[in-house]
Amino acid sequence: MKPTLLILAAGMGSRYGSLKQMDGLGPNGETIMDYSVYDAIRAGFGKVVFVIRENFEKDFREVFSKERYGNKIEVDYVLQELDKIPSQFALNPERTKPWGTNHAVMMAKEVINEPFAVINADDFYGKNAFAVLGKYLSELNGSSNQYCMVGYYLGNTLSEMGAVSRGVCSADTEGNLTSVVERTHIEKLDGVISYKDEAGNLVALGDKTIVSMNMWGFTPDYFEHSDAMFSDFLANNMENIKSEFFIPLVVNNLISTGTAKLRVLDTDAQWFGVTYQGDRPAVIEKLNSLIAKGEYPNNLWA
């Protein structure tokens, strides 16, 4: 069974100033999502599911249709809205912030019945990352609670725009994830990559340190685990209007309780993304460079 690609595209782009997931950055108006779909197709994925919001659903569907991709991959859409919570909970009318990345994943429960990958809409992950992820998911053969994450070399994820935050990963001798620790203010200064600890001291990190860039692989049982944990999360966080139900929160719980294992897949791919308008020129330059090297055609969907 071919795996499915789930793209989290419901963000409102408040820091970017527009819907960055629909911003044409390639030579023929290709978005970063288009490059992800292209890489997924050549890695053997059979379907792409977009998580979007109702207020831009019509425009999104018109652009990102099966016809756009030359009928090379099945296309589906699901909606993430604030009121999509269990019926025993009442939505706080003051809440405007989305419920987070794992809530977005949960929206696809009714349309995904096979192993699936999860990525951000505004991140470029690279051909090799999709190849190793697609291979792992396609070989699961009905397994459950066997998840994975593509681990990037920290040096391949830094931004020219300044300091970043990354989830630094640790794995056991079998290559299974044991922890993800958020490190903030990571920056390369005088040739050395460092982060700031709680006391404000710089702590060096190696260029090959493995970090998470929110590229995950799951089997459908993950939806059941998420449902149960989300109810517990809401019971403890309904009054906090800024609380979010993130993927690492669920993953760390499943690993620490021994419910699931999560394999860390290595890649030498270069990651880049768009958070601010200032990121745009560098992303366009990087895409043009990859096209010049022959890694992508000038027109993805010609």
Secondary structure, 3 states (H helix, E strand, C coil): CCCEEEEECCCCCCCCCCCHHHCCCCCCCCCHHHHHHHHHHHCCCCEEEEEECHHHHHHHHHHCCCCCCCCCCEEEEEECCCCCCCCCCCCCCCCCCCCCHHHHHHCCCCCCCCCEEEEECCEECCHHHHHHHHHHHHCCCCCCCEEEEEEEEHHHCCECCECEEEEEEEECCCCEEEEEEEEEEEEEECCEEEEECCCCCEEEECCCCEEEEEEEEECCHHHHHHHHHHHHHHHHHCCCCCCCCCHHHHHHHHHHCCCCEEEEEEECCCCEECCCHHHHHHHHHHHHHHHHCCCCCCCCCC
